[in-house]
Amino acid sequence: MPSDEELRELAHKTAKEKADFYTHFVIYLAVNLFLAAIWYTTSGPGTFPWFVIITFGWGIGVAGHFVSVFR
């Protein structure tokens, strides 16, 4: 049976991993909303929404991060 200190360290590690994921996710949302705004103001509807390529690629990384934290 793990000691109280080991349990405390595990809880701290788990909380940090979750906080790191939420930080990653918020940055992902903010940057991709900014890229969508750039696309909308420069090219706009009727043109190829190039930001979805970045959103999709980075989204794979965010999904992997989610799985590794909340497995």
PAVEX-160458 format. One record per residue (C-alpha): residue number from 1; residue in one letter; x, y, z. Coordinates in nm, 2 decimals, always signed. Example, Ala and Ser with C-alpha at 12.3 -4.5 7.8 and 13.67 -1.06 7.14 Angstrom:
PAVEX-160458
<num=1&residu=A&X=+1.23&Y=-0.45&Z=+0.78>;
<num=2&residu=S&X=+1.37&Y=-0.11&Z=+0.71>;
//
This chain:
PAVEX-160458
<num=1&residu=M&X=+0.00&Y=+0.00&Z=+0.00>;
<num=2&residu=P&X=+0.14&Y=+0.34&Z=-0.10>;
<num=3&residu=S&X=+0.23&Y=+0.59&Z=+0.17>;
<num=4&residu=D&X=+0.06&Y=+0.92&Z=+0.22>;
<num=5&residu=E&X=+0.35&Y=+1.10&Z=+0.06>;
<num=6&residu=E&X=+0.34&Y=+0.88&Z=-0.25>;
<num=7&residu=L&X=-0.03&Y=+0.93&Z=-0.28>;
<num=8&residu=R&X=+0.02&Y=+1.31&Z=-0.24>;
<num=9&residu=E&X=+0.29&Y=+1.30&Z=-0.52>;
<num=10&residu=L&X=+0.06&Y=+1.10&Z=-0.75>;
<num=11&residu=A&X=-0.23&Y=+1.34&Z=-0.69>;
<num=12&residu=H&X=-0.01&Y=+1.64&Z=-0.75>;
<num=13&residu=K&X=+0.12&Y=+1.48&Z=-1.08>;
<num=14&residu=T&X=-0.23&Y=+1.40&Z=-1.20>;
<num=15&residu=A&X=-0.35&Y=+1.75&Z=-1.12>;
<num=16&residu=K&X=-0.06&Y=+1.91&Z=-1.31>;
<num=17&residu=E&X=-0.12&Y=+1.68&Z=-1.61>;
<num=18&residu=K&X=-0.49&Y=+1.79&Z=-1.62>;
<num=19&residu=A&X=-0.40&Y=+2.16&Z=-1.58>;
<num=20&residu=D&X=-0.14&Y=+2.13&Z=-1.86>;
<num=21&residu=F&X=-0.41&Y=+1.97&Z=-2.09>;
<num=22&residu=Y&X=-0.66&Y=+2.25&Z=-2.02>;
<num=23&residu=T&X=-0.39&Y=+2.51&Z=-2.09>;
<num=24&residu=H&X=-0.31&Y=+2.33&Z=-2.42>;
<num=25&residu=F&X=-0.68&Y=+2.32&Z=-2.51>;
<num=26&residu=V&X=-0.75&Y=+2.69&Z=-2.43>;
<num=27&residu=I&X=-0.44&Y=+2.79&Z=-2.64>;
<num=28&residu=Y&X=-0.56&Y=+2.57&Z=-2.92>;
<num=29&residu=L&X=-0.91&Y=+2.73&Z=-2.92>;
<num=30&residu=A&X=-0.77&Y=+3.08&Z=-2.90>;
<num=31&residu=V&X=-0.51&Y=+3.04&Z=-3.18>;
<num=32&residu=N&X=-0.76&Y=+2.87&Z=-3.41>;
<num=33&residu=L&X=-1.03&Y=+3.13&Z=-3.35>;
<num=34&residu=F&X=-0.77&Y=+3.40&Z=-3.43>;
<num=35&residu=L&X=-0.67&Y=+3.21&Z=-3.75>;
<num=36&residu=A&X=-1.03&Y=+3.18&Z=-3.85>;
<num=37&residu=A&X=-1.07&Y=+3.56&Z=-3.79>;
<num=38&residu=I&X=-0.77&Y=+3.63&Z=-4.01>;
<num=39&residu=W&X=-0.91&Y=+3.41&Z=-4.29>;
<num=40&residu=Y&X=-1.25&Y=+3.58&Z=-4.26>;
<num=41&residu=T&X=-1.12&Y=+3.93&Z=-4.27>;
<num=42&residu=T&X=-0.86&Y=+3.87&Z=-4.55>;
<num=43&residu=S&X=-1.03&Y=+3.62&Z=-4.78>;
<num=44&residu=G&X=-1.37&Y=+3.55&Z=-4.63>;
<num=45&residu=P&X=-1.65&Y=+3.31&Z=-4.74>;
<num=46&residu=G&X=-1.63&Y=+3.18&Z=-5.09>;
<num=47&residu=T&X=-1.26&Y=+3.10&Z=-5.06>;
<num=48&residu=F&X=-1.09&Y=+2.79&Z=-4.92>;
<num=49&residu=P&X=-1.09&Y=+2.80&Z=-4.54>;
<num=50&residu=W&X=-0.71&Y=+2.72&Z=-4.50>;
<num=51&residu=F&X=-0.72&Y=+2.74&Z=-4.12>;
<num=52&residu=V&X=-0.90&Y=+2.41&Z=-4.10>;
<num=53&residu=I&X=-0.58&Y=+2.23&Z=-4.21>;
<num=54&residu=I&X=-0.40&Y=+2.37&Z=-3.91>;
<num=55&residu=T&X=-0.70&Y=+2.31&Z=-3.68>;
<num=56&residu=F&X=-0.73&Y=+1.95&Z=-3.79>;
<num=57&residu=G&X=-0.35&Y=+1.88&Z=-3.76>;
<num=58&residu=W&X=-0.32&Y=+2.04&Z=-3.42>;
<num=59&residu=G&X=-0.65&Y=+1.88&Z=-3.31>;
<num=60&residu=I&X=-0.49&Y=+1.54&Z=-3.35>;
<num=61&residu=G&X=-0.23&Y=+1.65&Z=-3.10>;
<num=62&residu=V&X=-0.49&Y=+1.78&Z=-2.86>;
<num=63&residu=A&X=-0.68&Y=+1.45&Z=-2.89>;
<num=64&residu=G&X=-0.37&Y=+1.25&Z=-2.82>;
<num=65&residu=H&X=-0.29&Y=+1.48&Z=-2.52>;
<num=66&residu=F&X=-0.65&Y=+1.42&Z=-2.39>;
<num=67&residu=V&X=-0.62&Y=+1.04&Z=-2.42>;
<num=68&residu=S&X=-0.29&Y=+1.04&Z=-2.24>;
<num=69&residu=V&X=-0.42&Y=+1.25&Z=-1.95>;
<num=70&residu=F&X=-0.77&Y=+1.10&Z=-1.91>;
<num=71&residu=R&X=-0.71&Y=+0.74&Z=-2.01>;
//
